[in-house]
Amino acid sequence: MIDSTTEVVLKRLEETQHDFWNISRATGNFLNMLIKISNAKNAVEVGTSNGYSGIWLAKALKETGGHLTTIEYYEKRIALAQENFKTCGVADIINIKQGSAIETLEEIPEDEFIDFAFIDANKAQYIDYFHIIDKHMKSGAIITADNITSHAEKVKTFVDAIQGNKNYQVEILDLPAGLLVARKI
């Protein structure tokens, strides 16, 4: 459940949703439930922004005993996210990495596995993120990606690749902006 302090922060961030390209509340709530249902422990988020989606992810990970690594290119956004994570009581389970998402993902140790991934950054690079993340996912792991219908042309290569991959069961949900959810078989 979302506590009252977190609810205040989420509502404040929703007022600037379009400025920071945040996911919708419905998408955040769904991702939160999905982490709990799958009992994910090691989650990666590509695209921190002001921390809105990270709050939803981390609140669920607090319940599963997990942690979140989130990647953001812009330093100003990291400062906002850090403050929001602290206020919501999840900073202790979040590792923020600044830099290129591709380079940061490539630094993940070969033997480290990801239970849950959420992609919401440079749409043209979704395919590149997927190829790197896939190497760190075991059977049962979940990968999710936002803006699948709102930016359909930009994410087409990614969508085609994951839908055509026999190692994934895939569904695109009719949440605002479109959310792809895939489970590694």
C-alpha positions as CSV (number, residue, x, y, z in Angstrom):
1,M,0.0,0.0,0.0
2,I,1.0,3.6,-0.6
3,D,1.4,5.6,2.7
4,S,0.1,9.1,3.1
5,T,3.5,10.8,2.7
6,T,4.2,8.9,-0.5
7,E,0.7,9.8,-1.8
8,V,1.4,13.5,-1.3
9,V,4.6,13.2,-3.3
10,L,3.0,11.1,-6.1
11,K,0.2,13.7,-6.4
12,R,2.7,16.5,-6.6
13,L,4.7,14.7,-9.3
14,E,1.6,14.0,-11.3
15,E,1.1,17.7,-11.7
16,T,4.3,17.9,-13.6
17,Q,3.8,14.5,-15.5
18,H,4.2,16.0,-18.9
19,D,7.3,18.0,-18.0
20,F,9.1,14.9,-16.9
21,W,7.5,12.3,-19.2
22,N,6.3,10.3,-16.2
23,I,4.2,7.2,-16.5
24,S,0.5,7.3,-15.6
25,R,-0.7,6.4,-12.1
26,A,-2.4,3.3,-13.6
27,T,0.9,2.2,-15.0
28,G,2.7,2.8,-11.8
29,N,0.1,0.9,-9.8
30,F,0.2,-2.0,-12.3
31,L,4.1,-2.2,-12.1
32,N,3.9,-2.1,-8.3
33,M,1.5,-5.0,-8.3
34,L,3.5,-7.0,-10.9
35,I,6.7,-6.8,-8.8
36,K,4.8,-8.0,-5.7
37,I,3.1,-10.8,-7.7
38,S,6.4,-12.0,-9.2
39,N,8.2,-11.5,-5.9
40,A,11.0,-9.7,-7.8
41,K,14.1,-8.8,-5.9
42,N,16.7,-7.3,-8.3
43,A,15.0,-4.6,-10.5
44,V,16.5,-2.3,-13.1
45,E,14.8,0.9,-14.3
46,V,16.1,2.6,-17.4
47,G,15.1,6.3,-17.2
48,T,14.8,7.7,-13.6
49,S,13.5,11.2,-14.5
50,N,12.2,12.8,-11.3
51,G,11.7,9.4,-9.6
52,Y,7.9,9.0,-10.1
53,S,8.1,5.5,-11.5
54,G,11.0,4.5,-9.2
55,I,8.8,5.3,-6.2
56,W,6.1,2.8,-7.4
57,L,8.8,0.2,-8.1
58,A,10.7,0.7,-4.9
59,K,7.6,0.6,-2.7
60,A,6.9,-2.9,-4.1
61,L,10.5,-3.9,-3.7
62,K,10.4,-2.9,-0.1
63,E,7.7,-5.5,0.4
64,T,9.6,-8.2,-1.5
65,G,13.0,-7.5,0.2
66,G,14.5,-6.3,-3.1
67,H,16.3,-3.3,-4.5
68,L,16.3,-1.0,-7.5
69,T,19.0,0.2,-9.7
70,T,17.8,3.1,-11.8
71,I,19.7,4.9,-14.6
72,E,19.4,8.5,-15.5
73,Y,21.5,10.7,-17.9
74,Y,20.6,14.1,-16.5
75,E,22.2,15.2,-13.2
76,K,19.4,17.7,-12.4
77,R,16.8,14.9,-12.6
78,I,18.8,12.7,-10.3
79,A,18.8,15.4,-7.6
80,L,15.0,15.6,-7.9
81,A,14.7,11.9,-7.8
82,Q,17.0,11.5,-4.8
83,E,14.9,14.0,-2.8
84,N,11.7,12.2,-3.8
85,F,13.1,8.8,-2.9
86,K,14.2,10.1,0.5
87,T,10.9,11.7,1.3
88,C,9.1,8.5,0.4
89,G,11.4,6.3,2.5
90,V,12.8,4.2,-0.3
91,A,16.3,5.8,-0.8
92,D,17.9,3.0,1.1
93,I,17.0,0.4,-1.5
94,I,17.8,2.4,-4.6
95,N,21.1,2.8,-6.4
96,I,21.0,5.7,-8.9
97,K,23.5,5.5,-11.7
98,Q,24.2,8.5,-13.8
99,G,25.2,8.2,-17.5
100,S,24.4,6.6,-20.7
101,A,21.9,3.8,-20.2
102,I,23.6,1.5,-22.7
103,E,27.1,2.0,-21.1
104,T,25.7,1.6,-17.6
105,L,23.8,-1.6,-18.5
106,E,26.9,-3.0,-20.1
107,E,28.7,-2.6,-16.8
108,I,26.3,-5.1,-15.1
109,P,28.5,-8.1,-14.0
110,E,28.0,-11.1,-16.2
111,D,26.8,-13.2,-13.3
112,E,24.2,-10.7,-12.0
113,F,20.6,-11.5,-12.8
114,I,17.7,-9.2,-13.1
115,D,14.2,-10.3,-12.0
116,F,12.4,-7.2,-13.2
117,A,13.2,-4.5,-15.7
118,F,11.3,-1.3,-16.6
119,I,12.3,0.6,-19.7
120,D,11.2,4.2,-20.1
121,A,14.0,6.3,-21.7
122,N,15.3,7.0,-25.3
123,K,12.7,5.2,-27.4
124,A,15.0,4.5,-30.3
125,Q,17.3,2.6,-28.0
126,Y,14.8,0.3,-26.5
127,I,16.1,-2.5,-28.7
128,D,19.7,-1.9,-27.5
129,Y,18.5,-1.9,-23.8
130,F,16.6,-5.2,-24.5
131,H,19.6,-7.0,-25.9
132,I,21.7,-6.1,-22.9
133,I,19.1,-6.8,-20.3
134,D,18.1,-10.1,-21.9
135,K,21.5,-11.6,-21.1
136,H,20.8,-11.0,-17.4
137,M,17.4,-12.5,-17.2
138,K,16.5,-16.1,-16.2
139,S,13.3,-17.9,-16.8
140,G,10.5,-16.2,-15.0
141,A,12.0,-12.7,-15.1
142,I,9.8,-9.9,-16.4
143,I,10.7,-7.0,-18.7
144,T,8.3,-4.0,-19.1
145,A,8.5,-1.0,-21.4
146,D,6.4,2.2,-21.5
147,N,5.3,4.3,-24.5
148,I,4.6,1.3,-26.7
149,T,1.5,2.8,-28.4
150,S,2.3,6.5,-27.9
151,H,5.7,6.1,-29.7
152,A,4.9,3.0,-31.8
153,E,7.2,3.9,-34.7
154,K,10.2,4.7,-32.5
155,V,9.9,1.4,-30.5
156,K,8.9,-0.8,-33.5
157,T,12.2,-2.7,-33.8
158,F,12.1,-3.5,-30.1
159,V,8.5,-4.6,-30.1
160,D,9.1,-6.8,-33.2
161,A,12.2,-8.3,-31.7
162,I,10.7,-9.3,-28.4
163,Q,7.4,-10.5,-29.9
164,G,9.4,-12.6,-32.4
165,N,11.6,-14.0,-29.6
166,K,10.5,-17.6,-28.7
167,N,12.0,-17.1,-25.2
168,Y,9.4,-14.5,-24.3
169,Q,5.6,-14.5,-23.6
170,V,4.5,-10.9,-24.5
171,E,1.5,-8.8,-24.1
172,I,0.9,-5.1,-24.8
173,L,-1.5,-3.6,-22.3
174,D,-3.9,-0.8,-23.1
175,L,-2.6,1.5,-20.3
176,P,-2.0,5.1,-21.0
177,A,0.9,5.3,-23.6
178,G,0.8,1.5,-23.9
179,L,2.8,-0.9,-21.7
180,L,4.6,-3.9,-23.0
181,V,4.9,-6.8,-20.5
182,A,7.1,-9.8,-21.3
183,R,8.0,-12.8,-19.2
184,K,11.1,-14.8,-20.1
185,I,10.2,-18.5,-20.6
